[in-house]
Amino acid sequence: MAVKNTETGEVHRGYKGGKTECGFDTSESHWEASNASITCEKDGCKN
């Protein structure tokens, strides 16, 4: 599953309402569920 930060356009591995694999909190309103390819290059998301 992927989540997209609507402010930056970056797509992370994780779930809306939780945390991304690289540690961002996705419970805030600027995160949305996505089917897009992961674009985050940080450890956890890119692996």
C-alpha positions, 0 to 999 in steps of 0.5 A: 500500500502507498500513501501520497503527501498532497503537499509535496507529491511524494509517495511513500510505502505505508497506510493512511492513518498510520505511519510510513515505512520511513517514519512519517505520521499519515493521520494528518489531512495532507496524506491520502491513500494512493496506488502510485509507485513509491517515490520516497528514497528514504530507508524503509520506503525504497526497500 
